[in-house]
Amino acid sequence: MRRFKQQHIIGSLLALILCSCSDLRQKEQLKAITNLSLTLDSIQRVAIGNFPDTLNQVRFEMMRVETSLKNKLLLDTIYHDYAFDMDTYKKARKSIGKANEYFVELKRSLEKQRNQLKALKKDVENGWGRRDQYGNYIRMERKNLRTLASRSANLQKKIVTIYETYRLLHPKLVKFLERVESKKGEI
């Protein structure tokens, strides 16, 4: 009987130690998931906060200038000074649509990532699924966040390039359009 009590006490102590180790690991995993959520918030704030509301207005202005120049110039006339600028301007205008699509896709990906982190946190809190794989899942989510941060940075670079092209070429092409309109296509 005494031996049974000793085995019971030793078994209880081992169970307590295992539970406390598991609890420590769970706390570390929950802390890591919370940090990932904060990182996601930061990425989302930058991606959405820095996406300009005026991008479509810029696109409209570029289309207006481009269409006006096409309608005013003679088709067989080539203005070498402005051919390269017009080509660059057109490419920048077309890239606005791609940037908008990229932004929508990025927003969807950010929301999907948020849902993934919530599900992982719930699984860790409740001990659902394969507990031995939680560390791998957290590493995978960290990798996904790095990818999203990279995509957000790429989008910001595209937007900066579009605005830089607009800032440099729009005034020049508007002046050219005004000259064409004042001379009725004879430059």
WOHU-V419273 format. One record per backbone hydrogen bond with DSSP energy under -0.5 kcal/mol. CO is the residue of the C=O (numbers start at 1). NH is the residue of the N-H. E is the energy in kcal/mol with one decimal. If there is no record, write none. Layout:
# WOHU-V419273
co:nh:e
CO:NH:E
CO:NH:E
This chain:
# WOHU-V419273
co:nh:e
1:5:-2.0
2:6:-2.0
3:7:-2.4
4:8:-2.5
5:9:-2.6
6:10:-2.8
7:11:-2.8
8:12:-2.4
9:13:-2.5
10:14:-2.5
11:15:-2.3
12:16:-2.4
13:17:-2.6
14:18:-2.6
15:19:-2.4
16:20:-2.4
17:21:-2.3
18:22:-2.4
19:23:-2.5
20:24:-2.2
21:25:-2.4
22:26:-2.4
23:27:-2.3
24:28:-2.2
25:29:-2.5
26:30:-2.7
27:31:-2.3
28:32:-2.3
29:33:-2.3
30:34:-2.4
31:35:-2.3
32:36:-2.1
33:37:-2.2
34:38:-2.1
35:39:-2.2
36:40:-2.5
37:41:-2.4
38:42:-2.1
39:43:-2.5
40:44:-2.7
41:45:-2.6
42:46:-2.2
43:47:-2.9
44:48:-2.7
44:49:-0.6
45:49:-2.0
46:50:-1.8
48:51:-0.8
50:52:-0.7
52:55:-0.8
54:58:-2.4
55:59:-2.2
56:60:-2.3
57:61:-2.3
58:62:-2.5
59:63:-2.4
60:64:-2.3
61:65:-2.3
62:66:-2.6
63:67:-2.8
64:68:-2.4
65:69:-2.5
66:70:-2.1
67:71:-2.3
68:72:-1.9
69:73:-2.1
74:77:-1.5
77:79:-0.5
78:80:-0.9
79:82:-1.3
79:83:-1.5
80:84:-0.7
82:86:-2.8
83:87:-2.1
84:88:-2.4
85:89:-2.6
86:90:-2.8
87:91:-2.2
88:92:-2.2
89:93:-2.4
90:94:-2.7
91:95:-1.9
92:96:-0.7
93:96:-1.0
93:97:-0.7
94:98:-1.1
95:99:-2.3
96:100:-2.5
97:101:-2.2
98:102:-2.7
99:103:-2.3
100:104:-2.3
101:105:-2.4
102:106:-2.3
103:107:-2.5
104:108:-2.2
105:109:-2.4
106:110:-2.5
107:111:-2.2
108:112:-2.5
109:113:-2.5
110:114:-2.2
111:115:-2.2
112:116:-2.2
113:117:-2.4
114:118:-2.2
115:119:-2.4
116:120:-2.5
117:121:-2.5
118:122:-2.3
119:123:-2.4
120:124:-2.6
121:125:-2.8
122:126:-2.2
123:127:-1.3
123:128:-2.0
129:131:-1.1
130:133:-1.7
131:134:-1.3
133:137:-2.5
134:138:-2.6
135:139:-2.2
136:140:-2.4
137:141:-2.3
138:142:-2.2
139:143:-2.2
140:144:-2.2
141:145:-2.1
142:146:-1.9
143:147:-2.0
144:148:-2.4
145:149:-2.6
146:150:-2.1
147:151:-2.5
148:152:-2.4
149:153:-2.2
150:154:-2.4
151:155:-2.1
152:156:-2.2
153:157:-2.1
154:158:-2.2
155:159:-2.3
156:160:-2.4
157:161:-2.3
158:162:-2.4
159:163:-2.6
160:164:-2.4
161:165:-2.4
162:166:-2.6
163:167:-2.9
164:168:-2.2
165:169:-2.9
166:170:-2.1
169:173:-2.8
170:174:-2.5
171:175:-2.2
172:176:-1.9
173:177:-2.5
174:178:-2.4
175:179:-2.2
176:180:-2.4
177:181:-2.7
178:182:-2.3
179:183:-1.7
180:184:-0.5
180:185:-2.5
183:186:-1.2
185:187:-0.8
